[in-house]
Amino acid sequence: MSKKILKPLASLGIMSLVIITVLSANPVKASVGQVTRISGADRYATAAQVATSNWTTSDNVVLVSGERYSDAVSASELAKRLDAPILLTTADALDPNTSAALSSLEAKNVYVIGGNASISQDVRDSLKSKYKLTELGGANRYETNMAVATELVKLGVDPSNVMMVGGEGFSDALSVAPIASAKGQILLLANNDTSCMKPAIDFVTKNKSKVTVVGTTNVISDKMYNTVNGTSRVNGGTDRFDTNLKGLAAFSTTLNFNKVYIVNASNDGYADALVASAVAGKTGAPLVLLDSQTSQATANAIDYIKTNIPKTSDLNVIGGTGVVTNDTVDIINGIITGKPIVSFKDKNLEEAVRDSIDKPNGTLYKSDVEKITVLSAQDRGIKDISGIENLTNLQSLALYSNQISDISMVKDLTNLQELNLADNKISDINGLKGLTNLEFLFLADNQISDISGLKDLTNLQTLYLQNNKISDINGLKDLTNLQKLLLENNEISDISALKGLTNLESLSLDDNKISDINMLKDLTNLQNLFLADNEISNISALKGVTSLQELYLDSNKISDISELNSLTNLQALGLSSNEISDIKGLKDLIILKFLDLKNNKISDVDKASLKNFLPRCTIIYE
């Protein structure tokens, strides 16, 4: 049998094997320190491809069911001892990919794992005509496991030290199998049923085995631990993925990080994991398990790779893009190559980013997006802005008219000077707290009620907050550089927080619940003031705001406008729908160009008189 391995699938030196469902018929060889993917049409093709990619020939082959994991989990250590690949088959017929691989490998001996329910007698009989069969099975997975353990002793494996793992699921056993292989130890399956465990108890007693248990007390109880004379326990985790990482950490000095195998182990996807476990065991390589792309378990696995795997490691992903996405592979590649990969959950946002750097295809690196200082992605149907945090040199970002609700990802974009998030579905703006370089911020047409997160944005000059649900504006009181502030169509009644904003030139408070405007008297730089649709009756505070050029007070409760006679710079004045009858206070506003007085109580005589004083002004009464 040849021990030669074909050029290694560029793998990431990681301690645990990542489980994937499909391998490609011809794996693309990557350079050291990058990821190679092996995938095929199905699990049988995947197993065959892994076998022929890692063994040129092999006298021995281990054959297991591709349809049920219960017996198959015992195969990994046997494959390591025999230096043999694992192939899969259906119960009723030998899969064509498996048959072709057996021929290609020039196999002589086939070790069949499991009973007839896993691999039928018809399949066994067909194999006997070409190969020598060794059949290792039993009435259940535990008996099959003991048959394999006994065979390993016959093959020369020392039983004085063994590992024991829970046998009720596949994932822990396959995760631990490469570790057991690296240590040269038999892996026993266990549960907490003493009668079921009698053969295993007899085995460790007969061989005076020192037993390392991997798993929590829920999986293998303290009672069973004591029954098998356990010598140490590596506690499992909260789930299969956590257990995988805990096992890798506990046995890090045992594993060979020159190669790392990565596979998806979510749900019942044992087949790729089984194949990966065997090939990982061949060199004592770690096996890293992944869950779905967006899960915390996958994030933890990637973090483990980042922290523990050498950049010179060969990384091998077993399975197709349906189980381990290209985005996940790109992220791992970026970790190993030192060229971090950027991914976006929302493809509409990704398209906008690609458009901005003229890179419609290919991997997006952090170095690509760091070039972007201006990004316009308005009205693109964007819902998720995950990934935007990588554009750390952004100075201007326009994402208005989308469907965004979560903006926490912008918190590290501290170079932003202009941000437009208007017309979205945003309610929480705490992600903006640290963006202290912002000068222009547009948050109109959202669902915002709490604006306290803006209190430290003291460089703001323009702030749009219209059409929200704001009642408390105390978060604005220290924004003394504001020149333009739009707050119309909210639920504001108290505007005392605006008293110190003396640099304001334009202020819009239309359509709120304001009655008291006395605090506006110190805002003497105001040129444009919008106070329509409120509950204002007294406007005397405005008499000193002589820079005003536009003033709109429509739809209030005003009757006395005599204090407006000092506002001689006014060019547009809205006073419609009030309770005004005396308009003599307007006769000195000689540069007025537009005056709206409709829906008031003004006599025809006063109307004619006012026209004489303001001959160039368009006056609307009806």
C-alpha positions as CSV (number, residue, x, y, z in Angstrom):
1,M,0.0,0.0,0.0
2,S,1.3,3.4,-0.9
3,K,1.6,6.0,1.9
4,K,2.0,8.8,-0.6
5,I,-0.5,11.6,-0.3
6,L,-1.1,13.7,-3.3
7,K,-0.2,17.4,-3.1
8,P,-2.1,18.5,0.0
9,L,-5.2,20.4,-0.3
10,A,-4.0,23.8,0.9
11,S,-5.2,23.6,4.4
12,L,-5.4,25.8,7.4
13,G,-3.4,24.2,10.3
14,I,-6.4,23.9,12.5
15,M,-7.0,21.4,15.2
16,S,-10.4,20.3,14.2
17,L,-11.9,19.1,11.0
18,V,-14.6,21.1,9.4
19,I,-17.5,18.9,8.1
20,I,-18.8,19.6,4.6
21,T,-21.2,17.6,2.4
22,V,-19.8,17.8,-1.1
23,L,-16.3,17.6,-2.6
24,S,-15.3,18.6,-6.1
25,A,-14.1,15.9,-8.5
26,N,-10.9,17.7,-9.1
27,P,-9.8,19.7,-6.1
28,V,-8.1,23.0,-6.9
29,K,-4.6,23.0,-5.4
30,A,-3.9,26.2,-3.5
31,S,-0.6,27.5,-2.2
32,V,0.5,26.8,1.3
33,G,-1.5,29.0,3.7
34,Q,-4.7,29.0,1.6
35,V,-7.9,26.9,1.5
36,T,-8.5,24.1,-0.9
37,R,-12.1,22.8,-1.3
38,I,-12.9,19.2,-2.3
39,S,-16.5,18.6,-3.4
40,G,-18.6,16.3,-5.5
41,A,-22.1,15.7,-6.6
42,D,-23.0,13.9,-3.4
43,R,-21.5,12.3,-0.3
44,Y,-20.5,9.2,-2.2
45,A,-18.6,11.2,-4.8
46,T,-17.1,13.3,-2.1
47,A,-15.8,10.3,-0.2
48,A,-14.4,8.8,-3.4
49,Q,-12.7,12.0,-4.3
50,V,-11.1,12.4,-0.9
51,A,-9.9,8.8,-1.1
52,T,-8.3,9.1,-4.5
53,S,-6.9,12.5,-3.7
54,N,-5.0,11.3,-0.6
55,W,-4.1,7.8,-1.6
56,T,-2.7,6.8,-4.9
57,T,-3.2,3.1,-4.1
58,S,-4.3,1.4,-0.9
59,D,-4.4,-2.4,-0.1
60,N,-7.1,-1.7,2.5
61,V,-10.3,0.2,2.3
62,V,-12.9,0.8,5.1
63,L,-16.5,0.7,3.8
64,V,-19.4,2.2,5.8
65,S,-23.0,3.2,5.3
66,G,-23.7,6.6,3.7
67,E,-27.2,6.5,5.1
68,R,-26.8,6.0,8.8
69,Y,-24.0,7.1,11.1
70,S,-24.6,4.8,14.1
71,D,-22.1,2.1,12.9
72,A,-20.0,4.4,10.8
73,V,-18.6,6.4,13.7
74,S,-16.4,3.5,14.7
75,A,-14.5,3.5,11.4
76,S,-12.2,6.4,11.8
77,E,-9.5,4.9,14.1
78,L,-9.5,1.7,12.1
79,A,-8.9,3.6,8.9
80,K,-6.0,5.4,10.6
81,R,-4.4,2.1,11.8
82,L,-4.8,0.6,8.3
83,D,-3.7,3.8,6.6
84,A,-6.9,3.3,4.6
85,P,-9.5,5.7,3.1
86,I,-13.1,5.5,4.1
87,L,-15.7,4.9,1.3
88,L,-19.5,5.1,1.6
89,T,-22.2,3.0,0.1
90,T,-26.0,2.7,0.2
91,A,-27.4,-0.4,2.0
92,D,-28.8,-2.1,-1.1
93,A,-26.2,-1.4,-3.8
94,L,-22.6,-0.5,-4.1
95,D,-22.5,3.2,-5.2
96,P,-20.8,3.6,-8.6
97,N,-18.4,6.2,-7.3
98,T,-17.3,3.8,-4.6
99,S,-16.9,1.0,-7.0
100,A,-14.7,3.2,-9.3
101,A,-12.6,4.3,-6.3
102,L,-12.0,0.7,-5.2
103,S,-10.7,-0.1,-8.7
104,S,-8.6,3.0,-8.8
105,L,-7.0,2.3,-5.4
106,E,-6.3,-1.3,-6.4
107,A,-7.8,-2.4,-3.1
108,K,-7.3,-5.9,-1.9
109,N,-9.0,-5.9,1.5
110,V,-12.3,-4.3,2.3
111,Y,-13.3,-3.8,6.0
112,V,-17.1,-3.6,6.2
113,I,-18.3,-1.8,9.3
114,G,-21.8,-2.5,10.6
115,G,-24.5,-5.1,10.3
116,N,-26.7,-6.0,7.4
117,A,-29.1,-3.2,8.1
118,S,-26.3,-0.8,7.3
119,I,-24.8,-2.7,4.3
120,S,-26.9,-5.6,2.9
121,Q,-25.8,-9.1,2.3
122,D,-26.1,-8.5,-1.4
123,V,-23.5,-5.8,-1.3
124,R,-21.2,-8.0,0.7
125,D,-21.6,-10.9,-1.6
126,S,-20.8,-8.7,-4.6
127,L,-17.6,-7.5,-3.0
128,K,-16.5,-11.0,-2.0
129,S,-15.9,-11.9,-5.7
130,K,-13.2,-9.3,-5.9
131,Y,-11.9,-8.5,-2.4
132,K,-11.1,-10.2,0.9
133,L,-13.8,-9.0,3.3
134,T,-13.4,-8.4,7.0
135,E,-16.8,-7.8,8.6
136,L,-17.0,-5.9,11.8
137,G,-20.5,-5.4,13.1
138,G,-23.0,-6.1,15.9
139,A,-26.6,-5.7,17.0
140,N,-26.1,-2.0,17.7
141,R,-23.5,0.7,17.4
142,Y,-21.8,-0.2,20.7
143,E,-21.3,-3.8,19.7
144,T,-20.0,-2.7,16.3
145,N,-17.6,-0.3,18.2
146,M,-16.4,-3.2,20.3
147,A,-15.8,-5.4,17.3
148,V,-13.7,-2.6,15.8
149,A,-11.8,-2.2,19.1
150,T,-11.0,-5.9,19.2
151,E,-9.8,-5.8,15.6
152,L,-7.5,-2.8,16.5
153,V,-5.9,-4.8,19.3
154,K,-5.3,-7.7,16.8
155,L,-3.7,-5.1,14.5
156,G,-1.3,-4.1,17.3
157,V,-2.9,-1.1,18.9
158,D,-2.0,-0.8,22.6
159,P,-5.3,-0.9,24.6
160,S,-3.6,0.4,27.8
161,N,-4.8,3.9,27.0
162,V,-8.2,4.5,25.4
163,M,-10.5,7.5,24.8
164,M,-14.2,7.3,25.5
165,V,-16.9,9.6,24.0
166,G,-20.7,9.6,24.0
167,G,-22.2,7.4,21.3
168,E,-25.7,8.7,21.0
169,G,-24.7,11.2,18.3
170,F,-22.1,11.3,15.6
171,S,-20.5,14.7,16.0
172,D,-18.5,14.3,19.3
173,A,-17.1,10.9,18.2
174,L,-16.0,12.2,14.8
175,S,-14.6,15.3,16.4
176,V,-12.5,13.3,18.9
177,A,-11.5,10.5,16.4
178,P,-8.6,12.5,14.8
179,I,-7.3,13.2,18.3
180,A,-7.5,9.6,19.3
181,S,-5.7,8.7,16.0
182,A,-3.0,11.3,16.7
183,K,-2.5,9.7,20.2
184,G,-2.6,6.2,18.8
185,Q,-5.5,5.3,21.1
186,I,-8.7,3.2,20.6
187,L,-11.9,5.3,20.7
188,L,-14.8,3.7,22.6
189,L,-18.4,4.7,22.4
190,A,-20.3,5.1,25.7
191,N,-23.7,5.8,27.2
192,N,-25.0,5.6,30.8
193,D,-26.7,2.2,30.5
194,T,-24.6,-0.3,32.4
195,S,-26.0,-3.4,30.6
196,C,-25.4,-1.9,27.2
197,M,-21.9,-0.9,28.3
198,K,-20.9,-4.3,29.7
199,P,-18.7,-5.3,26.7
200,A,-16.8,-1.9,26.9
201,I,-16.5,-2.3,30.7
202,D,-15.1,-5.8,30.2
203,F,-12.7,-4.5,27.6
204,V,-11.2,-1.8,29.7
205,T,-11.1,-4.1,32.7
206,K,-9.3,-6.9,30.8
207,N,-6.8,-4.6,29.3
208,K,-6.4,-2.4,32.5
209,S,-7.0,0.6,30.3
210,K,-6.6,4.1,31.4
211,V,-9.7,5.9,30.1
212,T,-9.8,9.5,29.1
213,V,-13.5,10.6,28.9
214,V,-14.5,13.4,26.5
215,G,-17.9,14.8,27.3
216,T,-20.1,16.3,30.0
217,T,-21.6,14.3,32.9
218,N,-24.9,14.4,31.0
219,V,-23.3,12.4,28.2
220,I,-21.1,10.1,30.3
221,S,-22.1,10.3,34.0
222,D,-19.8,10.3,36.9
223,K,-21.2,6.8,37.8
224,M,-20.2,5.5,34.4
225,Y,-16.8,7.3,34.6
226,N,-16.1,5.5,37.8
227,T,-17.3,2.2,36.4
228,V,-14.9,2.3,33.5
229,N,-12.1,3.5,35.9
230,G,-11.8,6.8,34.2
231,T,-8.5,8.6,34.8
232,S,-9.3,12.0,33.3
233,R,-12.3,13.9,31.8
234,V,-12.3,16.6,29.2
235,N,-15.6,18.3,29.7
236,G,-17.7,18.8,26.6
237,G,-19.3,22.0,25.6
238,T,-22.9,23.3,25.3
239,D,-23.2,21.6,21.9
240,R,-21.2,19.6,19.3
241,F,-19.3,22.7,18.1
242,D,-18.3,23.9,21.6
243,T,-17.2,20.3,22.4
244,N,-15.1,20.3,19.2
245,L,-13.3,23.5,20.2
246,K,-12.8,22.3,23.8
247,G,-11.3,19.0,22.5
248,L,-8.9,20.9,20.2
249,A,-7.8,23.1,23.1
250,A,-7.3,20.2,25.5
251,F,-5.2,18.1,23.0
252,S,-3.4,20.9,21.1
253,T,0.0,19.5,21.8
254,T,-1.0,16.1,20.3
255,L,-2.2,17.3,16.9
256,N,-0.2,18.1,13.8
257,F,-1.1,21.5,12.5
258,N,0.6,21.2,9.2
259,K,-2.8,20.3,7.8
260,V,-6.3,21.3,9.0
261,Y,-9.6,19.9,7.9
262,I,-12.8,21.9,8.0
263,V,-16.3,20.5,7.6
264,N,-19.9,21.4,8.2
265,A,-21.5,19.3,11.0
266,S,-24.9,21.0,11.3
267,N,-28.0,18.9,11.6
268,D,-27.4,15.3,10.6
269,G,-24.5,15.9,8.1
270,Y,-22.2,13.1,9.3
271,A,-21.1,11.7,6.0
272,D,-18.5,14.4,5.0
273,A,-17.4,14.6,8.7
274,L,-16.8,10.9,8.7
275,V,-14.7,11.1,5.6
276,A,-12.8,14.1,6.9
277,S,-12.2,12.5,10.2
278,A,-10.5,9.6,8.5
279,V,-8.2,11.7,6.4
280,A,-7.4,14.0,9.3
281,G,-6.5,11.0,11.4
282,K,-4.0,9.9,8.7
283,T,-1.7,12.7,9.7
284,G,-3.1,13.5,13.2
285,A,-4.5,16.8,11.8
286,P,-7.2,18.8,13.6
287,L,-10.8,18.7,12.4
288,V,-12.8,21.9,12.8
289,L,-16.6,21.7,12.7
290,L,-18.7,24.5,11.2
291,D,-22.4,25.2,11.6
292,S,-24.4,27.5,9.2
293,Q,-22.7,30.5,7.9
294,T,-24.3,33.1,10.2
295,S,-24.3,31.1,13.4
296,Q,-22.3,31.9,16.5
297,A,-20.7,28.4,16.4
298,T,-19.2,29.2,13.0
299,A,-18.0,32.6,14.2
300,N,-16.3,30.8,17.1
301,A,-14.7,28.3,14.8
302,I,-13.3,31.0,12.6
303,D,-12.0,32.8,15.7
304,Y,-10.3,29.6,16.8
305,I,-8.6,29.4,13.4
306,K,-7.6,33.0,13.6
307,T,-6.1,32.5,17.0
308,N,-4.5,29.0,16.8
309,I,-3.7,28.0,13.3
310,P,-0.3,28.8,11.8
311,K,-0.3,30.9,8.6
312,T,1.7,28.1,7.0
313,S,-0.9,25.5,7.5
314,D,-2.7,23.7,4.6
315,L,-6.5,24.1,5.0
316,N,-8.9,21.6,3.5
317,V,-12.6,22.2,3.2
318,I,-14.6,19.1,2.6
319,G,-17.9,19.8,0.8
320,G,-19.5,22.1,-1.6
321,T,-20.8,25.7,-1.4
322,G,-24.1,24.4,-0.2
323,V,-22.6,23.4,3.1
324,V,-19.6,25.7,3.5
325,T,-20.1,28.9,1.6
326,N,-17.6,30.7,-0.5
327,D,-17.9,33.7,1.9
328,T,-16.8,31.5,4.8
329,V,-13.9,30.1,2.8
330,D,-12.9,33.6,1.8
331,I,-12.9,34.8,5.5
332,I,-10.7,31.9,6.5
333,N,-8.4,32.5,3.5
334,G,-8.1,36.1,4.6
335,I,-7.1,35.1,8.1
336,I,-4.4,32.8,6.9
337,T,-3.0,35.0,4.1
338,G,-3.0,38.1,6.1
339,K,-5.3,39.7,3.5
340,P,-8.6,39.9,5.4
341,I,-11.6,39.1,3.3
342,V,-14.7,41.3,3.4
343,S,-18.2,39.9,3.0
344,F,-21.6,41.5,2.9
345,K,-24.8,39.6,4.0
346,D,-26.9,41.9,1.8
347,K,-26.0,41.4,-1.9
348,N,-27.5,44.8,-2.8
349,L,-25.0,46.5,-0.5
350,E,-22.2,44.3,-1.9
351,E,-23.2,45.4,-5.4
352,A,-23.0,49.1,-4.4
353,V,-19.6,48.6,-2.9
354,R,-18.3,46.7,-6.0
355,D,-19.7,49.5,-8.2
356,S,-17.8,52.1,-6.2
357,I,-14.4,50.3,-6.8
358,D,-15.2,49.0,-10.2
359,K,-14.8,45.3,-9.1
360,P,-17.9,43.5,-10.3
361,N,-16.5,40.0,-9.5
362,G,-13.8,38.3,-7.4
363,T,-12.9,38.2,-3.8
364,L,-13.3,41.5,-1.9
365,Y,-10.3,42.2,0.3
366,K,-10.3,44.7,3.2
367,S,-7.6,46.5,1.2
368,D,-10.1,47.0,-1.6
369,V,-12.8,48.6,0.5
370,E,-10.4,50.7,2.5
371,K,-9.9,52.8,-0.6
372,I,-13.5,54.0,-0.5
373,T,-14.1,57.4,1.0
374,V,-17.5,58.1,-0.5
375,L,-20.3,55.5,-1.0
376,S,-23.7,56.2,-2.4
377,A,-26.1,53.3,-2.1
378,Q,-29.5,54.9,-1.9
379,D,-32.8,53.3,-2.9
380,R,-31.3,49.8,-3.5
381,G,-33.5,47.7,-1.3
382,I,-30.7,47.2,1.3
383,K,-31.9,45.6,4.6
384,D,-28.6,44.5,6.3
385,I,-25.5,46.7,6.4
386,S,-23.2,44.0,7.9
387,G,-19.8,44.4,6.4
388,I,-20.0,48.2,6.2
389,E,-17.7,48.3,9.3
390,N,-14.8,47.4,7.0
391,L,-15.0,50.7,5.1
392,T,-13.0,52.4,7.8
393,N,-11.9,55.4,5.6
394,L,-15.4,56.4,4.6
395,Q,-16.0,60.2,4.9
396,S,-19.4,60.3,3.2
397,L,-22.1,57.5,3.3
398,A,-25.5,57.7,1.7
399,L,-27.9,54.9,2.5
400,Y,-31.2,56.7,2.3
401,S,-34.4,55.2,1.0
402,N,-33.6,51.6,1.9
403,Q,-35.1,49.2,4.4
404,I,-32.4,49.3,7.1
405,S,-33.3,48.9,10.8
406,D,-30.0,48.0,12.5
407,I,-27.2,50.6,12.1
408,S,-24.9,49.3,14.9
409,M,-22.3,48.4,12.3
410,V,-21.4,52.0,11.6
411,K,-20.0,52.6,15.1
412,D,-16.4,52.2,14.0
413,L,-16.6,54.5,11.0
414,T,-15.1,57.3,12.9
415,N,-13.9,59.2,9.8
416,L,-17.4,59.9,8.7
417,Q,-18.2,63.5,8.1
418,E,-21.5,63.1,6.3
419,L,-24.1,60.3,6.9
420,N,-27.5,60.0,5.2
421,L,-29.8,57.4,6.7
422,A,-33.1,59.1,5.9
423,D,-36.2,57.1,4.9
424,N,-35.4,53.8,6.5
425,K,-36.8,51.8,9.5
426,I,-34.4,52.9,12.1
427,S,-35.4,53.3,15.8
428,D,-32.1,52.8,17.7
429,I,-29.3,55.3,16.9
430,N,-26.9,54.5,19.7
431,G,-24.5,53.2,17.1
432,L,-23.8,56.8,16.1
433,K,-22.4,57.7,19.6
434,G,-18.7,57.6,18.6
435,L,-19.0,59.3,15.2
436,T,-17.7,62.6,16.6
437,N,-16.4,63.8,13.2
438,L,-19.8,64.0,11.8
439,E,-20.8,67.4,10.4
440,F,-23.9,66.5,8.4
441,L,-26.4,63.9,9.6
442,F,-29.7,63.0,7.9
443,L,-32.1,60.8,9.9
444,A,-35.5,62.0,8.6
445,D,-38.4,59.6,8.0
446,N,-37.5,56.9,10.4
447,Q,-39.0,55.6,13.7
448,I,-36.7,57.4,16.1
449,S,-37.9,58.5,19.5
450,D,-34.7,58.6,21.6
451,I,-32.0,61.0,20.3
452,S,-29.7,60.9,23.4
453,G,-27.1,59.0,21.4
454,L,-26.4,62.3,19.5
455,K,-25.3,64.3,22.5
456,D,-21.6,64.0,21.9
457,L,-21.7,64.8,18.2
458,T,-20.6,68.3,18.8
459,N,-19.2,68.9,15.3
460,L,-22.6,68.6,13.7
461,Q,-23.5,71.6,11.6
462,T,-26.6,70.1,9.8
463,L,-29.1,67.7,11.4
464,Y,-32.3,66.4,9.8
465,L,-34.7,64.6,12.2
466,Q,-38.1,65.4,10.7
467,N,-40.9,62.9,10.5
468,N,-39.9,60.7,13.5
469,K,-41.4,60.1,16.9
470,I,-39.3,62.5,19.0
471,S,-40.7,64.3,22.0
472,D,-37.5,64.9,24.1
473,I,-34.8,66.9,22.5
474,N,-32.4,67.4,25.4
475,G,-29.8,65.3,23.5
476,L,-29.3,68.4,21.3
477,K,-28.5,71.0,23.9
478,D,-24.7,70.7,23.6
479,L,-24.6,70.7,19.8
480,T,-23.6,74.3,19.6
481,N,-22.1,74.1,16.1
482,L,-25.5,73.4,14.6
483,Q,-26.4,75.8,11.8
484,K,-29.4,73.9,10.3
485,L,-31.8,71.8,12.3
486,L,-35.0,70.2,11.0
487,L,-37.4,68.7,13.5
488,E,-40.8,69.1,11.9
489,N,-43.6,66.5,12.3
490,N,-42.5,65.1,15.6
491,E,-44.1,65.2,19.1
492,I,-42.1,68.0,20.6
493,S,-43.7,70.5,23.1
494,D,-40.6,71.7,25.1
495,I,-37.9,73.4,23.1
496,S,-35.8,74.8,26.0
497,A,-32.9,72.6,24.9
498,L,-32.4,74.8,21.9
499,K,-31.6,77.9,24.0
500,G,-27.9,77.6,23.6
501,L,-27.7,76.8,19.9
502,T,-26.9,80.3,19.0
503,N,-25.2,79.4,15.7
504,L,-28.5,78.2,14.2
505,E,-29.3,79.8,10.9
506,S,-32.2,77.6,9.9
507,L,-34.7,75.9,12.3
508,S,-37.8,73.9,11.4
509,L,-40.3,72.9,14.0
510,D,-43.4,72.7,12.0
511,D,-46.2,70.3,13.0
512,N,-45.3,69.7,16.7
513,K,-47.0,70.6,20.0
514,I,-45.1,73.8,20.8
515,S,-46.8,76.7,22.7
516,D,-43.8,78.5,24.4
517,I,-41.1,79.9,22.1
518,N,-39.5,82.3,24.6
519,M,-36.2,80.4,24.4
520,L,-35.7,81.3,20.8
521,K,-35.1,85.0,21.6
522,D,-31.3,84.4,21.9
523,L,-31.0,82.6,18.5
524,T,-30.2,85.9,16.8
525,N,-28.4,84.3,13.9
526,L,-31.6,82.6,12.7
527,Q,-32.4,83.4,9.0
528,N,-35.1,80.8,8.4
529,L,-37.6,79.7,11.1
530,F,-40.5,77.3,10.5
531,L,-43.1,77.1,13.3
532,A,-46.3,76.3,11.5
533,D,-48.9,73.9,12.8
534,N,-48.2,74.3,16.5
535,E,-50.1,75.9,19.5
536,I,-48.3,79.3,19.6
537,S,-50.1,82.5,20.7
538,N,-47.3,84.7,21.9
539,I,-44.5,85.6,19.4
540,S,-42.9,88.5,21.3
541,A,-39.7,86.4,21.7
542,L,-39.0,86.9,18.0
543,K,-38.7,90.7,18.0
544,G,-35.0,90.6,18.6
545,V,-34.3,87.9,16.0
546,T,-33.7,90.5,13.4
547,S,-31.7,88.4,11.0
548,L,-34.8,86.4,10.0
549,Q,-35.5,86.3,6.3
550,E,-38.1,83.6,6.3
551,L,-40.7,83.1,9.0
552,Y,-43.6,80.7,8.9
553,L,-46.2,80.8,11.7
554,D,-49.2,79.4,9.9
555,S,-51.9,77.4,11.7
556,N,-51.3,78.6,15.3
557,K,-53.3,80.7,17.7
558,I,-51.7,84.1,17.1
559,S,-53.7,87.4,17.2
560,D,-51.0,90.0,18.1
561,I,-48.3,90.5,15.4
562,S,-47.2,93.9,16.5
563,E,-43.8,92.6,17.6
564,L,-42.9,91.6,14.1
565,N,-42.3,95.2,13.0
566,S,-38.7,95.0,14.0
567,L,-38.0,92.0,11.6
568,T,-37.1,94.3,8.7
569,N,-35.0,91.7,6.9
570,L,-38.0,89.4,6.3
571,Q,-38.6,88.4,2.7
572,A,-41.2,85.7,3.3
573,L,-43.8,85.5,6.1
574,G,-46.5,82.9,6.6
575,L,-49.3,83.8,9.0
576,S,-52.3,82.0,7.5
577,S,-54.9,80.3,9.7
578,N,-54.5,82.3,12.8
579,E,-56.7,84.8,14.7
580,I,-55.2,88.1,13.3
581,S,-57.2,91.2,12.7
582,D,-54.7,94.0,13.2
583,I,-51.9,94.0,10.6
584,K,-50.4,97.5,11.2
585,G,-47.3,95.8,12.6
586,L,-46.4,94.6,9.1
587,K,-46.2,98.0,7.3
588,D,-42.5,98.5,8.1
589,L,-41.4,95.1,6.5
590,I,-40.7,96.9,3.2
591,I,-38.6,94.2,1.6
592,L,-41.2,91.5,2.0
593,K,-41.7,89.5,-1.2
594,F,-44.3,87.0,0.0
595,L,-46.9,87.3,2.7
596,D,-49.6,84.7,3.4
597,L,-52.6,86.0,5.5
598,K,-55.4,83.8,4.4
599,N,-57.9,82.5,6.9
600,N,-57.6,85.4,9.3
601,K,-60.0,88.3,10.2
602,I,-58.6,91.3,8.3
603,S,-60.8,94.1,7.1
604,D,-60.8,95.2,3.4
605,V,-59.6,98.7,4.5
606,D,-56.6,97.2,6.3
607,K,-55.8,95.0,3.3
608,A,-55.8,98.0,1.0
609,S,-53.7,100.1,3.4
610,L,-51.1,97.3,3.7
611,K,-50.8,97.1,-0.1
612,N,-49.8,100.7,-0.2
613,F,-47.0,100.1,2.3
614,L,-45.8,96.9,0.6
615,P,-46.3,97.5,-3.1
616,R,-43.7,94.8,-4.2
617,C,-45.0,92.1,-2.0
618,T,-47.3,89.2,-3.1
619,I,-50.0,89.1,-0.5
620,I,-52.4,86.2,-0.2
621,Y,-55.7,86.7,1.6
622,E,-57.8,83.9,0.1
